[in-house]
């Protein structure tokens, strides 16, 4: 089967990581896979090529162009995969050129449908199926009447991230992982603002911020001030990193939300789940809540911006109560419960089943 992914990849975010996860899983299963989009700057292109996925890219002021049309027609896909937002107008355009079926993946709730080409009517008219990874999202989509089926399809994450042994308590290394944007980085910002207090309470503390975004410069300036105040470079703001394995291996504790938090769990690290919302430390007791709110992406106890002090206090509590054996047991238990939800080996078979259903 020939599968073409549309990826309006001006930035590294949840959409581009989803494209990487699924496209490489399908390629590993023997399918002919290509990713097409107006890639710009640092992205997943090298990792896609390393895994045998064809990358079709160019700079373009518009989502689609005649060169993309020609390349898509030459590739002649059986299926086009797109997200429901930025890339969808491109997929709709290429469907008319290639005649391929369009599988539209919802990574978020239905939103921004006032944008031309991304309105609900277009999402229905140009799609042949809707997919999403979260049962609550599927319930919402099922309330919309469509002439085609909708499917639950979990992200194939397991196997891309290798779990490594948990480090000891000291040095205590905190990894803040995720895009540095206004919506997602309230927790990371509260850590940075209180970094000197954290350092005074945890002398071995090191902090790394991994993820790009428009607030990166602000974070770097704040990190510089904190490092000068403590006369030690204990904070790094690293920007976009397309392969987080090195930093998971480095970390004692990961603060993240959404898919980034899941990746940290699969890497065998304790996780504080936070994005715009707050869940706190992921333990066997809080795991069900984490899934209900997609690891603080869709909701939680409260908005982090309204209670920024809880983030720093959670980190201090985890450090103070750290017992290597107990932390190891908790991390292992959480990882074992999460892994079955994100199987990689079965992804291609499930994808083929969906295509077979659409083909009658």
C-alpha positions as CSV (number, residue, x, y, z in Angstrom):
1,X,0.0,0.0,0.0
2,X,1.2,3.5,-0.8
3,X,0.5,6.0,1.9
4,X,1.1,9.8,1.6
5,X,1.2,11.9,4.8
6,X,0.4,15.6,4.5
7,X,2.3,17.7,7.0
8,X,2.3,21.4,7.0
9,X,5.4,21.3,9.1
10,X,6.6,24.8,9.8
11,X,7.3,23.8,13.4
12,X,8.0,20.7,15.4
13,X,4.8,19.9,17.4
14,X,2.3,17.2,18.1
15,X,1.2,16.9,14.5
16,X,4.7,16.4,13.1
17,X,5.6,13.9,15.9
18,X,2.4,12.0,15.1
19,X,3.4,11.9,11.4
20,X,6.8,10.6,12.4
21,X,5.4,7.9,14.7
22,X,2.8,6.5,12.3
23,X,4.7,6.9,9.0
24,X,7.7,5.0,10.3
25,X,5.5,2.2,11.8
26,X,3.9,1.7,8.4
27,X,7.3,1.8,6.6
28,X,8.6,-0.9,9.0
29,X,5.7,-3.1,8.1
30,X,6.6,-2.9,4.4
31,X,4.4,-0.1,3.0
32,X,5.6,2.5,0.6
33,X,5.4,5.8,2.6
34,X,6.0,9.4,1.8
35,X,5.6,12.6,3.9
36,X,4.8,15.8,1.9
37,X,4.8,19.3,3.2
38,X,6.3,22.8,3.3
39,X,9.0,21.8,5.9
40,X,11.0,24.7,7.2
41,X,14.0,24.6,9.6
42,X,14.9,21.9,12.0
43,X,12.5,19.0,11.8
44,X,12.0,15.2,11.5
45,X,13.3,15.0,7.9
46,X,16.6,13.2,8.8
47,X,15.0,10.7,11.1
48,X,12.3,10.0,8.5
49,X,14.9,9.4,5.8
50,X,17.0,7.2,8.1
51,X,13.9,4.9,8.4
52,X,13.2,4.8,4.7
53,X,10.4,7.3,4.5
54,X,10.4,9.5,1.4
55,X,10.4,13.2,2.2
56,X,8.9,15.6,-0.3
57,X,9.5,19.2,0.8
58,X,9.8,22.7,-0.3
59,X,9.4,26.2,1.1
60,X,6.0,27.7,0.2
61,X,3.9,30.7,1.3
62,X,0.8,28.5,0.8
63,X,-0.1,25.1,2.2
64,X,-0.4,23.7,-1.4
65,X,1.3,24.4,-4.7
66,X,1.6,23.0,-8.2
67,X,4.9,21.3,-7.4
68,X,3.2,19.4,-4.6
69,X,0.4,18.5,-7.0
70,X,2.9,17.0,-9.4
71,X,4.8,15.1,-6.8
72,X,1.7,13.6,-5.2
73,X,0.4,12.5,-8.6
74,X,3.8,10.9,-9.3
75,X,3.7,9.0,-6.0
76,X,0.1,7.9,-6.7
77,X,-1.0,7.1,-3.2
78,X,-3.7,4.7,-2.2
79,X,-4.3,6.6,1.0
80,X,-3.7,10.1,2.2
81,X,-3.3,10.8,6.0
82,X,-3.8,14.3,7.3
83,X,-4.5,16.1,10.6
84,X,-7.8,17.9,10.8
85,X,-6.3,21.4,10.9
86,X,-3.3,22.9,9.1
87,X,-2.6,20.1,6.6
88,X,-6.3,19.3,5.8
89,X,-6.7,21.8,2.9
90,X,-3.6,20.3,1.3
91,X,-5.0,16.8,1.7
92,X,-8.4,17.9,0.2
93,X,-6.5,19.4,-2.8
94,X,-4.4,16.2,-3.4
95,X,-7.4,13.9,-3.1
96,X,-9.0,15.6,-6.1
97,X,-5.7,15.1,-8.0
98,X,-4.8,11.6,-7.0
99,X,-8.2,10.0,-6.2
100,X,-6.8,8.6,-3.0
101,X,-8.9,8.1,0.1
102,X,-8.3,10.6,2.9
103,X,-8.0,9.5,6.5
104,X,-8.3,12.5,8.8
105,X,-6.7,12.3,12.2
106,X,-8.0,14.4,15.1
107,X,-5.2,15.2,17.6
108,X,-7.4,17.8,19.4
109,X,-11.0,18.6,19.9
110,X,-12.8,20.0,16.8
111,X,-11.7,23.6,16.8
112,X,-10.8,26.5,14.5
113,X,-13.4,25.4,12.0
114,X,-13.9,29.0,11.0
115,X,-10.7,28.8,8.9
116,X,-11.2,28.4,5.1
117,X,-10.8,24.8,4.1
118,X,-10.9,23.5,7.7
119,X,-14.6,24.1,8.3
120,X,-16.8,21.2,9.3
121,X,-18.4,20.9,5.9
122,X,-15.0,20.5,4.3
123,X,-13.8,18.0,6.9
124,X,-16.8,15.9,6.1
125,X,-16.8,16.4,2.3
126,X,-13.2,15.5,1.7
127,X,-12.6,12.8,4.3
128,X,-13.3,9.1,3.9
129,X,-12.8,8.3,7.6
130,X,-12.0,10.1,10.9
131,X,-9.5,8.7,13.4
132,X,-8.4,9.8,16.9
133,X,-6.4,8.3,19.7
134,X,-8.5,9.2,22.7
135,X,-11.9,7.6,23.6
136,X,-13.4,11.0,24.8
137,X,-12.5,12.6,21.5
138,X,-14.1,9.7,19.6
139,X,-17.3,10.2,21.6
140,X,-17.4,13.8,20.6
141,X,-16.8,13.0,16.9
142,X,-19.5,10.3,17.0
143,X,-22.1,13.0,17.8
144,X,-21.4,14.5,14.3
145,X,-23.3,12.8,11.5
146,X,-21.1,11.7,8.7
147,X,-21.4,9.3,5.7
148,X,-18.2,7.5,6.7
149,X,-17.0,5.6,9.8
150,X,-14.9,6.8,12.7
151,X,-12.1,4.8,14.4
152,X,-10.1,4.7,17.5
153,X,-6.4,4.4,16.6
154,X,-3.7,4.6,19.2
155,X,-0.4,6.3,18.6
156,X,2.4,3.7,17.9
157,X,4.8,5.0,20.5
158,X,6.1,1.9,22.2
159,X,9.5,0.8,20.7
160,X,10.5,4.2,19.5
161,X,11.7,5.1,23.0
162,X,14.0,2.7,24.8
163,X,13.5,2.5,28.6
164,X,16.8,3.0,30.4
165,X,17.8,2.4,34.1
166,X,16.5,5.1,36.5
167,X,19.4,7.4,37.7
168,X,20.0,7.9,41.4
169,X,18.7,10.8,43.5
170,X,21.8,13.0,42.9
171,X,22.5,14.9,40.8
172,X,18.8,15.7,40.6
173,X,18.1,16.5,36.9
174,X,14.7,17.9,35.9
175,X,13.7,17.8,32.3
176,X,10.9,20.2,31.1
177,X,9.8,18.7,27.8
178,X,7.4,20.2,25.4
179,X,6.7,23.3,23.2
180,X,7.4,26.6,24.9
181,X,4.2,28.3,24.0
182,X,1.8,30.4,26.1
183,X,-0.7,27.6,26.4
184,X,1.6,24.7,27.2
185,X,4.4,26.3,29.2
186,X,2.8,27.7,32.3
187,X,4.3,25.0,34.4
188,X,7.8,25.3,32.8
189,X,7.7,29.0,33.4
190,X,6.8,28.6,37.0
191,X,9.9,26.3,37.4
192,X,12.1,28.8,35.8
193,X,10.9,31.7,37.8
194,X,11.5,29.8,41.1
195,X,14.7,28.1,39.8
196,X,17.0,29.8,42.3
197,X,14.8,28.7,45.2
198,X,14.8,25.2,43.9
199,X,18.6,25.3,43.6
200,X,19.0,26.4,47.2
201,X,16.9,23.5,48.4
202,X,18.4,21.0,46.0
203,X,22.1,21.8,45.7
204,X,22.7,19.1,43.0
205,X,19.8,20.4,40.8
206,X,20.2,20.7,37.1
207,X,17.3,21.8,34.8
208,X,17.0,21.4,31.0
209,X,14.2,22.8,28.9
210,X,13.7,20.9,25.6
211,X,11.2,22.3,23.1
212,X,10.9,25.2,20.7
213,X,8.4,28.0,20.5
214,X,7.9,31.7,20.4
215,X,8.7,32.1,24.1
216,X,12.2,30.5,23.8
217,X,14.1,33.8,23.9
218,X,12.2,34.8,27.1
219,X,13.1,31.5,28.7
220,X,16.8,31.9,27.7
221,X,17.0,35.4,29.2
222,X,15.4,34.2,32.5
223,X,17.8,31.2,32.6
224,X,20.8,33.5,32.1
225,X,19.6,35.6,35.1
226,X,19.2,32.5,37.3
227,X,22.6,31.1,36.4
228,X,24.3,34.4,37.1
229,X,22.5,34.7,40.5
230,X,23.6,31.2,41.5
231,X,27.1,31.6,39.9
232,X,26.5,28.2,38.2
233,X,25.2,27.2,34.8
234,X,22.6,24.8,36.2
235,X,19.9,25.7,33.7
236,X,19.9,25.0,29.9
237,X,17.3,26.1,27.4
238,X,18.0,23.8,24.4
239,X,15.2,24.6,22.0
240,X,13.8,22.1,19.5
241,X,15.2,18.5,19.8
242,X,13.8,16.0,17.3
243,X,15.1,13.0,19.2
244,X,14.5,13.3,23.0
245,X,16.2,10.0,23.9
246,X,19.4,11.6,25.1
247,X,17.5,13.9,27.5
248,X,15.3,11.2,28.8
249,X,18.4,9.2,29.7
250,X,19.9,12.3,31.4
251,X,16.8,13.1,33.5
252,X,15.9,12.1,37.0
253,X,12.4,13.6,36.7
254,X,10.4,14.8,33.6
255,X,7.8,17.6,33.7
256,X,5.6,17.3,30.6
257,X,2.1,17.0,29.3
258,X,0.2,15.3,26.5
259,X,2.2,12.9,24.3
260,X,5.5,14.2,25.7
261,X,4.5,12.9,29.2
262,X,3.6,9.5,27.7
263,X,7.0,9.3,26.0
264,X,8.7,10.1,29.3
265,X,6.7,7.3,31.0
266,X,7.8,4.9,28.2
267,X,11.4,6.1,28.8
268,X,11.1,4.8,32.4
269,X,11.2,8.1,34.2
270,X,9.0,9.6,36.9
271,X,6.7,12.2,35.4
272,X,4.9,15.3,36.7
273,X,2.0,15.7,34.2
274,X,1.2,19.4,33.5
275,X,0.4,21.5,30.5
276,X,-2.2,24.2,30.7
277,X,-3.7,22.0,33.3
278,X,-2.4,20.2,36.4
279,X,-2.4,16.5,37.4
280,X,0.9,16.2,39.2
281,X,3.1,13.1,39.7
282,X,2.0,10.1,37.7
283,X,1.6,7.1,40.0
284,X,-0.4,3.9,39.7
285,X,-3.1,5.7,41.7
286,X,-3.3,8.8,39.4
287,X,-2.8,7.0,36.0
288,X,-6.6,6.6,35.3
289,X,-7.0,10.4,35.8
290,X,-4.1,11.1,33.6
291,X,-5.7,9.1,30.7
292,X,-9.0,10.8,31.3
293,X,-7.4,14.2,30.6
294,X,-4.7,13.0,28.2
295,X,-1.9,13.8,30.7
296,X,-3.1,17.3,31.5
297,X,-3.7,18.3,27.9
298,X,-7.6,18.3,28.1
299,X,-8.1,19.1,31.8
300,X,-7.1,18.4,35.3
301,X,-7.4,19.7,38.9
302,X,-7.0,23.3,37.8
303,X,-5.2,25.7,35.4
304,X,-1.5,25.8,36.3
305,X,-1.3,29.6,35.7
306,X,-3.7,30.1,38.6
307,X,-1.6,28.0,41.0
308,X,2.0,28.2,39.8
309,X,3.4,27.5,43.3
310,X,2.3,23.8,43.2
311,X,4.8,22.9,40.5
312,X,7.9,23.8,42.5
313,X,6.4,22.3,45.6
314,X,5.8,19.0,43.8
315,X,9.4,18.9,42.6
316,X,10.6,19.5,46.2
317,X,8.3,16.9,47.6
318,X,9.5,14.3,45.1
319,X,13.1,15.0,45.9
320,X,12.6,15.0,49.6
321,X,10.7,11.7,49.7
322,X,12.9,10.0,47.0
323,X,13.6,6.4,47.9
324,X,15.2,4.6,45.0
325,X,13.4,1.3,45.5
326,X,10.0,2.9,45.8
327,X,10.5,5.2,42.9
328,X,11.7,2.3,40.8
329,X,8.6,0.2,41.7
330,X,6.2,3.1,40.9
331,X,7.9,4.0,37.6
332,X,7.9,0.3,36.5
333,X,4.3,-0.1,37.4
334,X,3.2,3.0,35.5
335,X,5.2,2.1,32.4
336,X,3.8,-1.5,32.3
337,X,0.3,-0.2,32.4
338,X,0.9,2.5,29.7
339,X,2.8,0.3,27.2
340,X,-0.2,-1.7,26.0
341,X,-2.1,1.5,25.0
342,X,0.6,2.5,22.5
343,X,1.7,-0.7,20.8
344,X,3.8,-0.2,17.6
345,X,3.9,-3.7,16.2
346,X,0.2,-3.9,15.7
347,X,-0.3,-0.4,14.2
348,X,0.2,-1.3,10.6
349,X,-2.2,-4.2,10.9
350,X,-4.9,-2.0,12.4
351,X,-4.3,0.6,9.8
352,X,-4.7,-2.0,7.0
353,X,-7.9,-3.2,8.7
354,X,-9.3,0.4,8.6
355,X,-8.4,0.8,4.9
356,X,-10.0,-2.6,4.1
357,X,-13.2,-1.5,5.8
358,X,-13.2,1.7,3.7
359,X,-12.7,-0.5,0.6
360,X,-15.7,-2.6,1.4
